[in-house]
Amino acid sequence: MKHLSYLTPAETILLIDPENANGVEMLKFTFLDLILKNKLKLFERQVKSDLGKILLYKFIKLGDKFDNNKIRPHEKFFFDLFIEKNTNYFIRNYLTTIFNNAKNEKYFKKKVIENNNLKDCFTQNIIQQLYNGFSINEIGNELSLELRQEIKELKIVFPALLKDNQSQAKKVVQTIGANVFLLKDIDLSILHLIDNDLLIELNNKKDEDNNNDWFLDFFDGMDFGNDNNSSFNDGFDFDFFDD
């Protein structure tokens, strides 16, 4: 877990397949990673409706492990709203604002490669800088190969740990965060290893006494498209300018 231990899920996804990396998935797993690492905290609050019925609403606030000095560029979208430390937001309003602030897939990916972990792995020529484009370089390709091998090996080892050595499986999750969800056939149920209350929160779907939508579905319903210049950006081979 040499690389998975320090790369965020968004960085991992982009390195593995920079051309086809899904921006919505990158944003969703970034959110899960921040919750898993207790940099963001989910909680529920009872709210009385106009009809006098008590409903449960899901909110988000800063977690105990939040450190303003250790925020990566692509994580900043999730913290900019918290002007004061004790601020909290209704989860759906919060996530809608995150999507709006992240603008589009190309812009979000650009923020991902700005982090020190990846800055040497991608290049941007002048035109790409204007249109949020980038190209993976030799260093990035080498890291991508090592990362793919690391994930391949973990896909074999981790299911066995879940079955026979859950204490070790817990250490893996604590080490690689939401990168664990990039492994095949791994779902939210593994969170019982870390925080059973968090698992309950994440799986708490809407019912007649609960006004929460299952907020992870919210990501799948969002259109995280490209900017207005994407057709221009996609229509040219910018490697020409690197020659």
Rosetta blueprint (number, residue, H / E / L):
1 M L
2 K L
3 H L
4 L L
5 S L
6 Y L
7 L L
8 T L
9 P H
10 A H
11 E H
12 T H
13 I H
14 L H
15 L H
16 I H
17 D L
18 P L
19 E L
20 N L
21 A L
22 N L
23 G H
24 V H
25 E H
26 M H
27 L H
28 K H
29 F H
30 T H
31 F H
32 L H
33 D H
34 L H
35 I H
36 L H
37 K L
38 N L
39 K L
40 L E
41 K E
42 L E
43 F E
44 E E
45 R E
46 Q E
47 V E
48 K E
49 S L
50 D L
51 L L
52 G L
53 K L
54 I E
55 L E
56 L E
57 Y E
58 K E
59 F E
60 I E
61 K E
62 L E
63 G L
64 D L
65 K L
66 F L
67 D L
68 N H
69 N H
70 K H
71 I L
72 R L
73 P L
74 H L
75 E L
76 K H
77 F H
78 F H
79 F L
80 D L
81 L L
82 F L
83 I L
84 E L
85 K L
86 N L
87 T L
88 N E
89 Y E
90 F E
91 I H
92 R H
93 N H
94 Y H
95 L H
96 T H
97 T H
98 I H
99 F H
100 N H
101 N H
102 A H
103 K L
104 N L
105 E H
106 K H
107 Y H
108 F H
109 K H
110 K H
111 K H
112 V H
113 I H
114 E L
115 N L
116 N L
117 N L
118 L L
119 K L
120 D L
121 C L
122 F E
123 T E
124 Q L
125 N L
126 I H
127 I H
128 Q H
129 Q H
130 L H
131 Y L
132 N L
133 G L
134 F L
135 S E
136 I E
137 N L
138 E H
139 I H
140 G H
141 N H
142 E H
143 L H
144 S H
145 L H
146 E H
147 L H
148 R H
149 Q H
150 E H
151 I H
152 K H
153 E H
154 L H
155 K H
156 I H
157 V H
158 F H
159 P H
160 A H
161 L H
162 L H
163 K H
164 D H
165 N L
166 Q H
167 S H
168 Q H
169 A H
170 K H
171 K H
172 V H
173 V H
174 Q H
175 T H
176 I H
177 G H
178 A H
179 N H
180 V H
181 F H
182 L H
183 L L
184 K L
185 D L
186 I L
187 D L
188 L H
189 S H
190 I H
191 L H
192 H H
193 L H
194 I L
195 D L
196 N H
197 D H
198 L H
199 L H
200 I H
201 E H
202 L H
203 N H
204 N L
205 K L
206 K L
207 D E
208 E L
209 D L
210 N E
211 N L
212 N L
213 D L
214 W L
215 F H
216 L H
217 D H
218 F H
219 F H
220 D H
221 G L
222 M L
223 D L
224 F L
225 G L
226 N L
227 D L
228 N L
229 N L
230 S H
231 S H
232 F H
233 N H
234 D H
235 G L
236 F L
237 D L
238 F H
239 D H
240 F H
241 F H
242 D H
243 D L
